[in-house]
Amino acid sequence: MIDIKNISKWYGSFQVLTDCTTTINKGDVVVVCGPSGSGKSTLIKTVNALEPIQQGDIVVDGTSITDKKTNLPKLRSRVGMVFQHFELFPHLSITDNLTLAQIKVLGRSKDESLKRGMKMLDRVGLSAHKDKFPGQLSGGQQQRVAIARALSMDPIVMLFDEPTSALDPEMVGEVLDVMVGLAHEGMTMMCVTHEMGFAKRVSNKVIFMDAGKIVEDCSSADFFGKPEARSPRAKEFLSKILQH
């Protein structure tokens, strides 16, 4: 589904990604973890070309993001993205937030967009809030709306960039529950997260990054179950998070 081939990226003279390579198959739930500043969020944003790369290539479902002929808005419409800070339109109702991109990007009719949007809002348990505005919802509810909005576009893969890190601890569970449900339904997912309980429970693959490099790329069972076989940096990371 996603083929990341030897990608590198710089901000000016600072190299933020170095020769990153990995493959994500249909139905994989991949957790990208590692210390702050290791390049996790940058890596996930390169997948739908929100962050351009200077070297290498990324192929999503057969489409290269570096090919000049690629229609990036069309590609992005198939790659759902959920951000840390929800990124909902504050001046639009929840209903309008759910239907706008479907109408503008996918060319759906208003009725069709509304039907799909309401189905996805129900999917995240928030049908009763369809006429409210984002500011009237809690952080956890806003993030669930953001997930519903991404799902309304019928994505082939979902990217999550630290979807729970801006939430109060009490709200983290409600967002993770929605993500667990998606994983069980077979949605291909790539998730930057610090929620290691979620990573152990749901993911089938872990990418561990440090200083812009992919240091570990293995099954979740191996990453969490065989810490002695990991690199020194991953061992240190695991020793700090698994003892609590």
MIDOSE-1310 file (N, C-alpha, C; in nm, 2 decimals, decimal comma, always signed):
residues 244
midi	+0,08/-0,12/+0,00/+0,00/+0,00/+0,00/+0,09/+0,13/+0,00; +0,19/+0,13/+0,09/+0,29/+0,24/+0,09/+0,43/+0,19/+0,08; +0,50/+0,24/-0,01/+0,64/+0,20/-0,03/+0,73/+0,32/-0,01; +0,80/+0,33/+0,10/+0,89/+0,45/+0,13/+1,03/+0,40/+0,09
knis	+1,09/+0,47/-0,01/+1,22/+0,42/-0,06/+1,33/+0,52/-0,04; +1,42/+0,50/+0,05/+1,54/+0,58/+0,07/+1,52/+0,73/+0,07; +1,42/+0,77/+0,15/+1,39/+0,91/+0,15/+1,47/+0,99/+0,24; +1,51/+1,11/+0,20/+1,59/+1,21/+0,29/+1,52/+1,34/+0,27
kwyg	+1,53/+1,42/+0,38/+1,47/+1,56/+0,38/+1,56/+1,65/+0,46; +1,57/+1,77/+0,41/+1,65/+1,87/+0,49/+1,56/+2,00/+0,51; +1,58/+2,06/+0,63/+1,53/+2,20/+0,65/+1,66/+2,28/+0,64; +1,68/+2,35/+0,53/+1,80/+2,43/+0,51/+1,92/+2,33/+0,52
sfqv	+2,01/+2,35/+0,61/+2,13/+2,26/+0,62/+2,11/+2,15/+0,72; +1,99/+2,15/+0,79/+1,96/+2,05/+0,89/+1,89/+1,93/+0,82; +1,95/+1,81/+0,84/+1,89/+1,69/+0,78/+1,79/+1,63/+0,88; +1,66/+1,63/+0,84/+1,56/+1,58/+0,94/+1,52/+1,44/+0,92
ltdc	+1,54/+1,39/+0,79/+1,52/+1,25/+0,76/+1,64/+1,20/+0,68; +1,69/+1,08/+0,72/+1,81/+1,03/+0,65/+1,78/+0,88/+0,60; +1,77/+0,87/+0,47/+1,77/+0,74/+0,40/+1,67/+0,64/+0,47; +1,54/+0,69/+0,48/+1,44/+0,61/+0,54/+1,37/+0,52/+0,44
ttti	+1,36/+0,39/+0,47/+1,30/+0,29/+0,39/+1,21/+0,20/+0,47; +1,08/+0,18/+0,42/+0,99/+0,09/+0,49/+0,88/+0,06/+0,39; +0,81/-0,05/+0,42/+0,69/-0,09/+0,34/+0,57/-0,12/+0,43; +0,46/-0,06/+0,39/+0,34/-0,08/+0,47/+0,24/-0,15/+0,38
nkgd	+0,19/-0,27/+0,43/+0,10/-0,35/+0,35/-0,05/-0,32/+0,38; -0,14/-0,35/+0,29/-0,28/-0,33/+0,31/-0,32/-0,40/+0,45; -0,39/-0,32/+0,53/-0,44/-0,38/+0,66/-0,34/-0,37/+0,77; -0,22/-0,33/+0,74/-0,12/-0,31/+0,85/-0,16/-0,19/+0,94
vvvv	-0,13/-0,21/+1,07/-0,15/-0,10/+1,17/-0,01/-0,07/+1,22; +0,05/+0,04/+1,17/+0,19/+0,06/+1,20/+0,20/+0,18/+1,30; +0,28/+0,16/+1,41/+0,30/+0,26/+1,50/+0,44/+0,32/+1,48; +0,45/+0,45/+1,47/+0,58/+0,51/+1,45/+0,61/+0,58/+1,59
cgps	+0,72/+0,53/+1,65/+0,75/+0,59/+1,79/+0,90/+0,62/+1,79; +0,94/+0,68/+1,91/+1,07/+0,73/+1,92/+1,08/+0,86/+2,00; +1,20/+0,90/+2,04/+1,20/+1,02/+2,12/+1,16/+1,15/+2,05; +1,13/+1,25/+2,12/+1,09/+1,38/+2,06/+1,20/+1,43/+1,96
gsgk	+1,16/+1,48/+1,85/+1,26/+1,54/+1,76/+1,33/+1,43/+1,67; +1,27/+1,31/+1,67/+1,34/+1,20/+1,59/+1,29/+1,19/+1,45; +1,19/+1,28/+1,41/+1,15/+1,28/+1,27/+1,02/+1,21/+1,24; +0,95/+1,16/+1,35/+0,83/+1,08/+1,33/+0,72/+1,15/+1,26
stli	+0,69/+1,27/+1,30/+0,58/+1,35/+1,24/+0,62/+1,39/+1,10; +0,75/+1,42/+1,08/+0,79/+1,46/+0,94/+0,77/+1,34/+0,85; +0,81/+1,22/+0,90/+0,80/+1,10/+0,81/+0,66/+1,08/+0,77; +0,56/+1,09/+0,87/+0,42/+1,06/+0,83/+0,37/+1,16/+0,74
ktvn	+0,41/+1,29/+0,75/+0,36/+1,39/+0,66/+0,42/+1,38/+0,52; +0,53/+1,31/+0,50/+0,58/+1,29/+0,37/+0,50/+1,20/+0,29; +0,42/+1,11/+0,36/+0,34/+1,01/+0,29/+0,24/+1,07/+0,19; +0,18/+1,18/+0,24/+0,08/+1,25/+0,15/+0,13/+1,38/+0,10
alep	+0,27/+1,39/+0,10/+0,34/+1,51/+0,04/+0,30/+1,64/+0,11; +0,26/+1,64/+0,24/+0,25/+1,76/+0,31/+0,38/+1,82/+0,34; +0,48/+1,72/+0,35/+0,62/+1,76/+0,37/+0,69/+1,71/+0,24; +0,75/+1,80/+0,15/+0,82/+1,75/+0,04/+0,95/+1,69/+0,07
iqqg	+0,99/+1,59/-0,01/+1,12/+1,53/+0,02/+1,22/+1,57/-0,09; +1,35/+1,56/-0,05/+1,45/+1,60/-0,15/+1,52/+1,48/-0,22; +1,51/+1,37/-0,15/+1,57/+1,25/-0,21/+1,48/+1,13/-0,19; +1,49/+1,03/-0,28/+1,41/+0,91/-0,26/+1,27/+0,92/-0,33
divv	+1,18/+0,82/-0,29/+1,05/+0,83/-0,35/+0,95/+0,76/-0,25; +0,82/+0,79/-0,26/+0,72/+0,73/-0,19/+0,61/+0,69/-0,29; +0,57/+0,57/-0,29/+0,46/+0,52/-0,38/+0,34/+0,48/-0,29; +0,23/+0,54/-0,31/+0,11/+0,51/-0,24/+0,01/+0,44/-0,33
dgts	-0,02/+0,32/-0,31/-0,11/+0,24/-0,39/-0,08/+0,26/-0,54; +0,05/+0,25/-0,58/+0,09/+0,25/-0,71/+0,12/+0,39/-0,77; +0,09/+0,50/-0,69/+0,11/+0,63/-0,74/+0,24/+0,70/-0,67; +0,33/+0,74/-0,74/+0,45/+0,81/-0,69/+0,42/+0,95/-0,65
itdk	+0,46/+0,99/-0,53/+0,43/+1,13/-0,49/+0,53/+1,23/-0,55; +0,64/+1,18/-0,60/+0,74/+1,27/-0,65/+0,73/+1,29/-0,80; +0,64/+1,21/-0,87/+0,62/+1,22/-1,01/+0,54/+1,35/-1,04; +0,60/+1,43/-1,13/+0,54/+1,56/-1,16/+0,40/+1,55/-1,21
ktnl	+0,37/+1,44/-1,27/+0,23/+1,42/-1,32/+0,13/+1,38/-1,22; +0,17/+1,35/-1,10/+0,08/+1,31/-0,99/-0,01/+1,42/-0,95; -0,14/+1,40/-0,94/-0,23/+1,49/-0,89/-0,24/+1,48/-0,74; -0,16/+1,57/-0,67/-0,14/+1,55/-0,52/-0,27/+1,58/-0,45
pklr	-0,36/+1,68/-0,48/-0,49/+1,69/-0,41/-0,57/+1,56/-0,42; -0,57/+1,50/-0,54/-0,65/+1,37/-0,56/-0,59/+1,26/-0,47; -0,45/+1,25/-0,47/-0,39/+1,15/-0,38/-0,42/+1,18/-0,23; -0,41/+1,30/-0,19/-0,44/+1,34/-0,05/-0,58/+1,30/-0,01
srvg	-0,67/+1,31/-0,11/-0,81/+1,28/-0,08/-0,83/+1,13/-0,05; -0,73/+1,05/-0,09/-0,74/+0,91/-0,06/-0,66/+0,87/+0,06; -0,58/+0,96/+0,12/-0,50/+0,94/+0,23/-0,55/+1,02/+0,35; -0,63/+0,96/+0,44/-0,69/+1,04/+0,55/-0,58/+1,08/+0,64
mvfq	-0,59/+1,21/+0,69/-0,49/+1,26/+0,79/-0,56/+1,32/+0,91; -0,52/+1,27/+1,02/-0,57/+1,33/+1,15/-0,45/+1,39/+1,23; -0,47/+1,52/+1,26/-0,36/+1,59/+1,32/-0,37/+1,60/+1,47; -0,26/+1,65/+1,53/-0,26/+1,67/+1,68/-0,37/+1,76/+1,72
hfel	-0,39/+1,87/+1,65/-0,48/+1,98/+1,69/-0,60/+1,99/+1,61; -0,66/+1,87/+1,57/-0,79/+1,86/+1,51/-0,81/+1,92/+1,37; -0,77/+2,05/+1,36/-0,77/+2,12/+1,23/-0,91/+2,13/+1,17; -1,01/+2,14/+1,26/-1,15/+2,16/+1,21/-1,17/+2,31/+1,17
fphl	-1,26/+2,34/+1,09/-1,30/+2,48/+1,06/-1,39/+2,53/+1,17; -1,34/+2,63/+1,25/-1,41/+2,67/+1,37/-1,54/+2,74/+1,33; -1,55/+2,80/+1,21/-1,67/+2,88/+1,18/-1,77/+2,80/+1,11; -1,75/+2,67/+1,09/-1,84/+2,58/+1,02/-1,90/+2,48/+1,12
sitd	-2,03/+2,44/+1,10/-2,09/+2,34/+1,19/-2,02/+2,21/+1,16; -2,04/+2,11/+1,25/-1,99/+1,98/+1,24/-2,03/+1,92/+1,11; -2,16/+1,94/+1,07/-2,21/+1,88/+0,94/-2,13/+1,94/+0,83; -2,11/+2,07/+0,83/-2,04/+2,14/+0,71/-1,89/+2,09/+0,71
nltl	-1,83/+2,08/+0,83/-1,69/+2,03/+0,84/-1,68/+1,89/+0,77; -1,79/+1,81/+0,78/-1,78/+1,67/+0,73/-1,81/+1,67/+0,58; -1,89/+1,77/+0,53/-1,93/+1,76/+0,39/-1,85/+1,84/+0,29; -1,78/+1,95/+0,34/-1,71/+2,04/+0,25/-1,61/+1,98/+0,16
aqik	-1,52/+1,90/+0,21/-1,42/+1,84/+0,12/-1,48/+1,74/+0,03; -1,58/+1,67/+0,07/-1,64/+1,57/-0,01/-1,70/+1,64/-0,14; -1,76/+1,75/-0,12/-1,83/+1,83/-0,23/-1,72/+1,89/-0,32; -1,62/+1,96/-0,25/-1,52/+2,03/-0,33/-1,42/+1,94/-0,39
vlgr	-1,37/+1,84/-0,32/-1,26/+1,76/-0,37/-1,31/+1,63/-0,45; -1,41/+1,57/-0,39/-1,46/+1,44/-0,46/-1,57/+1,47/-0,56; -1,63/+1,59/-0,55/-1,74/+1,62/-0,65/-1,87/+1,55/-0,62; -1,89/+1,52/-0,49/-2,01/+1,45/-0,45/-2,12/+1,56/-0,44
skde	-2,25/+1,51/-0,45/-2,36/+1,60/-0,43/-2,37/+1,62/-0,28; -2,45/+1,73/-0,25/-2,47/+1,77/-0,11/-2,54/+1,65/-0,04; -2,64/+1,59/-0,10/-2,71/+1,49/-0,03/-2,62/+1,36/-0,01; -2,54/+1,33/-0,11/-2,45/+1,21/-0,09/-2,35/+1,24/+0,02
slkr	-2,29/+1,36/+0,02/-2,19/+1,40/+0,11/-2,25/+1,40/+0,26; -2,37/+1,45/+0,27/-2,44/+1,45/+0,40/-2,46/+1,31/+0,45; -2,51/+1,22/+0,36/-2,54/+1,08/+0,40/-2,41/+1,01/+0,45; -2,30/+1,03/+0,37/-2,17/+0,97/+0,41/-2,12/+1,03/+0,54
gmkm	-2,12/+1,16/+0,55/-2,07/+1,23/+0,67/-2,15/+1,19/+0,79; -2,28/+1,18/+0,78/-2,36/+1,14/+0,90/-2,33/+0,99/+0,94; -2,31/+0,91/+0,84/-2,28/+0,77/+0,87/-2,15/+0,76/+0,95; -2,05/+0,84/+0,91/-1,92/+0,84/+0,98/-1,93/+0,91/+1,12
ldrv	-2,01/+1,01/+1,13/-2,03/+1,08/+1,26/-2,09/+0,98/+1,36; -2,19/+0,90/+1,30/-2,25/+0,80/+1,39/-2,15/+0,69/+1,42; -2,06/+0,66/+1,33/-1,95/+0,56/+1,35/-1,86/+0,60/+1,47; -1,84/+0,73/+1,49/-1,76/+0,78/+1,61/-1,85/+0,82/+1,73
glsa	-1,98/+0,79/+1,72/-2,07/+0,81/+1,83/-2,11/+0,96/+1,86; -2,11/+1,04/+1,76/-2,14/+1,18/+1,78/-2,26/+1,24/+1,70; -2,35/+1,15/+1,65/-2,46/+1,20/+1,57/-2,54/+1,31/+1,63; -2,55/+1,31/+1,76/-2,63/+1,41/+1,83/-2,57/+1,55/+1,82
hkdk	-2,44/+1,56/+1,78/-2,38/+1,69/+1,78/-2,36/+1,75/+1,64; -2,44/+1,70/+1,55/-2,41/+1,74/+1,41/-2,43/+1,89/+1,38; -2,52/+1,96/+1,46/-2,55/+2,10/+1,43/-2,46/+2,19/+1,52; -2,38/+2,14/+1,60/-2,29/+2,22/+1,68/-2,17/+2,27/+1,61
fpgq	-2,09/+2,36/+1,67/-1,97/+2,41/+1,61/-1,85/+2,35/+1,69; -1,73/+2,33/+1,63/-1,62/+2,27/+1,70/-1,60/+2,32/+1,84; -1,61/+2,45/+1,86/-1,58/+2,51/+1,99/-1,68/+2,47/+2,10; -1,79/+2,41/+2,06/-1,89/+2,36/+2,16/-1,86/+2,22/+2,20
lsgg	-1,76/+2,16/+2,14/-1,73/+2,02/+2,18/-1,60/+2,01/+2,26; -1,59/+1,90/+2,33/-1,46/+1,88/+2,40/-1,35/+1,84/+2,31; -1,23/+1,84/+2,35/-1,11/+1,80/+2,27/-1,13/+1,66/+2,21; -1,17/+1,57/+2,29/-1,19/+1,43/+2,25/-1,29/+1,42/+2,14
qqqr	-1,40/+1,50/+2,16/-1,51/+1,49/+2,06/-1,46/+1,56/+1,93; -1,39/+1,67/+1,94/-1,34/+1,73/+1,82/-1,25/+1,64/+1,74; -1,16/+1,56/+1,81/-1,07/+1,47/+1,74/-1,15/+1,36/+1,68; -1,26/+1,31/+1,74/-1,34/+1,21/+1,68/-1,41/+1,26/+1,56
vaia	-1,45/+1,39/+1,56/-1,51/+1,45/+1,44/-1,41/+1,46/+1,33; -1,28/+1,49/+1,37/-1,17/+1,50/+1,27/-1,15/+1,36/+1,20; -1,16/+1,25/+1,28/-1,15/+1,12/+1,23/-1,27/+1,09/+1,13; -1,39/+1,13/+1,18/-1,51/+1,10/+1,09/-1,49/+1,18/+0,96
rals	-1,44/+1,30/+0,97/-1,42/+1,38/+0,84/-1,32/+1,31/+0,75; -1,21/+1,26/+0,80/-1,12/+1,19/+0,72/-1,18/+1,06/+0,66; -1,26/+0,99/+0,74/-1,32/+0,87/+0,69/-1,43/+0,89/+0,58; -1,49/+1,01/+0,59/-1,59/+1,05/+0,49/-1,54/+1,05/+0,35
mdpi	-1,41/+1,07/+0,34/-1,34/+1,08/+0,20/-1,31/+0,94/+0,15; -1,35/+0,83/+0,22/-1,32/+0,69/+0,17/-1,18/+0,67/+0,15; -1,09/+0,70/+0,25/-0,95/+0,68/+0,23/-0,91/+0,53/+0,22; -0,79/+0,51/+0,15/-0,74/+0,38/+0,14/-0,64/+0,36/+0,26
vmlf	-0,59/+0,46/+0,32/-0,50/+0,46/+0,43/-0,53/+0,58/+0,52; -0,51/+0,56/+0,66/-0,53/+0,67/+0,75/-0,39/+0,70/+0,82; -0,36/+0,83/+0,82/-0,24/+0,87/+0,89/-0,28/+0,95/+1,02; -0,22/+0,91/+1,13/-0,25/+0,98/+1,25/-0,12/+1,04/+1,31
dept	-0,12/+1,17/+1,33/+0,00/+1,24/+1,38/-0,02/+1,28/+1,53; +0,02/+1,19/+1,62/+0,00/+1,22/+1,76/-0,14/+1,26/+1,79; -0,24/+1,18/+1,76/-0,38/+1,22/+1,77/-0,43/+1,25/+1,91; -0,36/+1,20/+2,01/-0,41/+1,21/+2,15/-0,33/+1,30/+2,23
sald	-0,22/+1,36/+2,18/-0,12/+1,43/+2,27/-0,17/+1,56/+2,31; -0,27/+1,62/+2,24/-0,33/+1,75/+2,29/-0,45/+1,74/+2,37; -0,48/+1,61/+2,41/-0,61/+1,59/+2,48/-0,58/+1,57/+2,63; -0,69/+1,60/+2,71/-0,69/+1,57/+2,85/-0,68/+1,42/+2,87
pemv	-0,62/+1,37/+2,97/-0,60/+1,22/+2,99/-0,74/+1,15/+2,98; -0,84/+1,21/+3,03/-0,97/+1,14/+3,03/-1,03/+1,12/+2,89; -0,98/+1,20/+2,80/-1,04/+1,20/+2,66/-0,96/+1,11/+2,57; -0,84/+1,06/+2,61/-0,76/+0,98/+2,53/-0,83/+0,85/+2,49
gevl	-0,89/+0,79/+2,59/-0,95/+0,66/+2,56/-1,06/+0,66/+2,45; -1,14/+0,77/+2,45/-1,25/+0,77/+2,35/-1,20/+0,78/+2,21; -1,08/+0,85/+2,19/-1,02/+0,86/+2,06/-0,95/+0,72/+2,02; -0,88/+0,67/+2,12/-0,81/+0,54/+2,09/-0,92/+0,43/+2,06
dvmv	-1,03/+0,43/+2,13/-1,14/+0,33/+2,10/-1,18/+0,33/+1,96; -1,20/+0,46/+1,90/-1,23/+0,47/+1,76/-1,12/+0,41/+1,67; -1,00/+0,44/+1,71/-0,89/+0,39/+1,63/-0,87/+0,24/+1,64; -0,90/+0,18/+1,75/-0,90/+0,04/+1,77/-1,01/-0,03/+1,68
glah	-1,12/+0,04/+1,68/-1,23/-0,01/+1,59/-1,19/-0,01/+1,45; -1,13/+0,09/+1,40/-1,08/+0,10/+1,26/-0,98/-0,01/+1,23; -0,89/-0,03/+1,33/-0,79/-0,13/+1,31/-0,85/-0,27/+1,29; -0,95/-0,30/+1,37/-1,02/-0,43/+1,37/-1,10/-0,44/+1,24
egmt	-1,14/-0,33/+1,18/-1,21/-0,34/+1,05/-1,12/-0,35/+0,93; -0,99/-0,35/+0,96/-0,89/-0,37/+0,85/-0,84/-0,25/+0,78; -0,86/-0,13/+0,84/-0,81/-0,01/+0,78/-0,66/-0,01/+0,79; -0,59/+0,03/+0,68/-0,45/+0,04/+0,69/-0,42/+0,18/+0,76
mmcv	-0,33/+0,17/+0,86/-0,31/+0,28/+0,95/-0,16/+0,30/+0,98; -0,12/+0,43/+0,98/+0,01/+0,46/+1,02/+0,00/+0,57/+1,13; +0,05/+0,54/+1,25/+0,02/+0,63/+1,36/+0,14/+0,67/+1,44; +0,17/+0,80/+1,45/+0,27/+0,85/+1,54/+0,21/+0,86/+1,67
them	+0,26/+0,79/+1,77/+0,19/+0,80/+1,90/+0,29/+0,77/+2,02; +0,26/+0,83/+2,14/+0,33/+0,79/+2,26/+0,25/+0,69/+2,34; +0,13/+0,65/+2,29/+0,05/+0,56/+2,37/+0,09/+0,42/+2,34; +0,19/+0,37/+2,43/+0,25/+0,24/+2,40/+0,15/+0,13/+2,43
gfak	+0,06/+0,15/+2,52/-0,04/+0,05/+2,55/-0,12/+0,02/+2,42; -0,16/+0,12/+2,35/-0,23/+0,11/+2,23/-0,15/+0,04/+2,12; -0,02/+0,08/+2,12/+0,08/+0,03/+2,02/+0,09/-0,13/+2,04; +0,10/-0,17/+2,17/+0,11/-0,31/+2,19/-0,01/-0,39/+2,16
rvsn	-0,13/-0,32/+2,19/-0,26/-0,39/+2,17/-0,30/-0,40/+2,03; -0,27/-0,30/+1,95/-0,34/-0,29/+1,82/-0,25/-0,30/+1,70; -0,12/-0,25/+1,71/-0,04/-0,25/+1,59/+0,02/-0,39/+1,56; +0,05/-0,41/+1,44/+0,12/-0,53/+1,40/+0,27/-0,51/+1,36
kvif	+0,30/-0,37/+1,35/+0,44/-0,34/+1,31/+0,48/-0,21/+1,38; +0,60/-0,20/+1,42/+0,66/-0,08/+1,49/+0,78/-0,03/+1,41; +0,77/+0,10/+1,38/+0,89/+0,17/+1,33/+0,94/+0,26/+1,44; +1,07/+0,24/+1,48/+1,13/+0,32/+1,59/+1,23/+0,41/+1,52
mdag	+1,22/+0,54/+1,55/+1,31/+0,64/+1,49/+1,40/+0,71/+1,59; +1,51/+0,74/+1,55/+1,60/+0,83/+1,63/+1,69/+0,91/+1,54; +1,69/+1,04/+1,57/+1,77/+1,14/+1,49/+1,75/+1,13/+1,34; +1,62/+1,11/+1,30/+1,59/+1,12/+1,16/+1,61/+0,99/+1,08
kive	+1,65/+0,88/+1,16/+1,67/+0,75/+1,09/+1,57/+0,65/+1,14; +1,54/+0,55/+1,06/+1,46/+0,44/+1,11/+1,56/+0,34/+1,17; +1,55/+0,32/+1,30/+1,64/+0,24/+1,37/+1,59/+0,09/+1,38; +1,46/+0,08/+1,40/+1,39/-0,05/+1,41/+1,27/-0,05/+1,32
dcss	+1,25/-0,16/+1,25/+1,13/-0,18/+1,16/+1,10/-0,33/+1,18; +1,01/-0,36/+1,27/+0,99/-0,50/+1,30/+0,84/-0,52/+1,35; +0,80/-0,64/+1,37/+0,67/-0,67/+1,42/+0,66/-0,62/+1,56; +0,53/-0,59/+1,60/+0,51/-0,54/+1,74/+0,55/-0,64/+1,84
adff	+0,52/-0,77/+1,81/+0,55/-0,88/+1,90/+0,70/-0,88/+1,93; +0,78/-0,86/+1,82/+0,93/-0,86/+1,84/+0,97/-0,74/+1,92; +0,92/-0,62/+1,88/+0,96/-0,50/+1,94/+0,94/-0,49/+2,09; +0,81/-0,53/+2,13/+0,78/-0,53/+2,27/+0,82/-0,66/+2,35
gkpe	+0,82/-0,77/+2,27/+0,84/-0,90/+2,34/+0,98/-0,95/+2,35; +1,07/-0,89/+2,26/+1,21/-0,93/+2,26/+1,30/-0,81/+2,27; +1,29/-0,73/+2,38/+1,37/-0,61/+2,40/+1,52/-0,63/+2,39; +1,56/-0,75/+2,43/+1,71/-0,78/+2,42/+1,76/-0,79/+2,28
arsp	+1,68/-0,81/+2,18/+1,72/-0,82/+2,04/+1,72/-0,68/+1,98; +1,68/-0,57/+2,05/+1,67/-0,44/+1,99/+1,80/-0,37/+1,99; +1,81/-0,26/+1,91/+1,92/-0,17/+1,91/+1,94/-0,11/+2,05; +2,06/-0,06/+2,08/+2,08/+0,00/+2,21/+1,98/+0,12/+2,24
rake	+1,96/+0,20/+2,13/+1,87/+0,32/+2,15/+1,73/+0,28/+2,18; +1,68/+0,17/+2,11/+1,54/+0,12/+2,13/+1,53/+0,06/+2,26; +1,64/-0,01/+2,31/+1,64/-0,08/+2,44/+1,62/+0,03/+2,55; +1,70/+0,14/+2,53/+1,69/+0,24/+2,63/+1,55/+0,30/+2,64
flsk	+1,49/+0,33/+2,52/+1,35/+0,38/+2,51/+1,26/+0,28/+2,57; +1,27/+0,16/+2,54/+1,17/+0,06/+2,60/+1,19/+0,05/+2,75; +1,31/+0,05/+2,80/+1,34/+0,04/+2,94/+1,27/+0,15/+3,02; +1,26/+0,27/+2,96/+1,20/+0,38/+3,02/+1,05/+0,38/+3,02
ilqh	+0,99/+0,32/+2,91/+0,85/+0,33/+2,90/+0,78/+0,20/+2,96; +0,85/+0,09/+2,96/+0,79/-0,04/+3,00/+0,79/-0,06/+3,15; +0,88/+0,02/+3,22/+0,89/+0,00/+3,37/+0,78/+0,07/+3,44; +0,70/+0,16/+3,37/+0,60/+0,23/+3,44/+0,47/+0,17/+3,42
